[in-house]
Each structure stands twice: as structure tokens, then as C-alpha cells.
Amino acid sequence: FKPGARWSLHVVNSPVINACYAPGGHVCVNVGRLNACVDNMLAFVFAHEMAHGLCRHHAEKATSE
């Protein structure tokens, strides 16, 4: 992402304990993950998923299969 790029944070109504990054700067966190978070853990979850985007893991995955 370029400096100043926008991120879009989404909460998905699912009990599954999961979060993901989607191309275009979208970070999704399931309600199950929110319920399992304590203290500052949610900030870590968002940062972790954003790092996947910055490292372009989605592009690597798409070209490796």
C-alpha cells in the first residue's frame, strides 16, 4: 500500500474465531474473534491482518496455486 492508503475494517456476524485480510485494504474480524479478545488483543489482530496485506500474502497465494 502507498502512504495514505485507506483501510476498511469490517465485523462479520459469525461465531467462528477468525479474522482475515482481503485485497483492497479490507480487514474482516468475525464476532467470535471479538468475543475471544482480551485487553489490547483486538489491536494486535487488526495489525496482524494488515501486515498480511502490506506483505502482499494474498498475491503470493494467488500466484502459487
C-alpha positions as CSV (number, residue, x, y, z in Angstrom):
1,F,0.0,0.0,0.0
2,K,1.1,3.5,-0.7
3,P,1.4,6.0,2.2
4,G,-2.0,7.4,2.9
5,A,-3.9,4.4,1.6
6,R,-7.2,3.7,3.2
7,W,-8.1,0.6,5.3
8,S,-11.6,-0.7,5.6
9,L,-12.3,-2.6,8.8
10,H,-15.3,-5.0,8.9
11,V,-17.0,-7.1,11.6
12,V,-18.6,-10.3,10.3
13,N,-21.5,-11.8,12.2
14,S,-20.1,-15.2,12.6
15,P,-19.3,-17.2,15.8
16,V,-16.1,-18.6,14.2
17,I,-12.9,-17.3,15.9
18,N,-11.2,-15.9,12.9
19,A,-10.0,-12.8,11.1
20,C,-8.7,-12.2,7.5
21,Y,-7.4,-9.7,5.0
22,A,-9.0,-9.2,1.6
23,P,-7.3,-7.4,-1.3
24,G,-8.0,-3.7,-1.4
25,G,-7.3,-3.0,2.2
26,H,-10.2,-4.9,3.8
27,V,-9.7,-6.4,7.2
28,C,-12.5,-8.6,8.4
29,V,-12.9,-9.8,12.0
30,N,-15.6,-12.3,13.0
31,V,-17.7,-11.7,16.1
32,G,-16.3,-14.9,17.5
33,R,-12.8,-13.4,17.4
34,L,-14.1,-10.2,19.0
35,N,-15.6,-12.2,21.9
36,A,-12.4,-14.1,22.4
37,C,-10.2,-10.9,22.6
38,V,-9.0,-9.6,25.9
39,D,-7.3,-6.3,26.7
40,N,-5.4,-4.9,23.7
41,M,-5.6,-8.2,21.7
42,L,-8.0,-6.7,19.1
43,A,-5.4,-4.1,18.1
44,F,-3.0,-7.0,17.5
45,V,-5.5,-8.9,15.4
46,F,-6.1,-5.9,13.2
47,A,-2.3,-5.2,12.9
48,H,-1.6,-8.8,12.1
49,E,-4.2,-8.9,9.3
50,M,-3.0,-5.5,7.9
51,A,0.6,-6.9,7.9
52,H,-0.7,-9.7,5.6
53,G,-1.9,-7.0,3.2
54,L,1.3,-5.0,3.4
55,C,3.4,-8.1,2.7
56,R,1.1,-9.0,-0.2
57,H,0.5,-12.5,1.0
58,H,-2.8,-12.6,-0.9
59,A,-0.8,-12.0,-4.2
60,E,1.7,-14.8,-3.3
61,K,-1.1,-17.2,-2.5
62,A,-2.9,-16.4,-5.8
63,T,0.2,-17.0,-7.9
64,S,1.4,-20.1,-6.2
65,E,-1.5,-22.3,-6.9
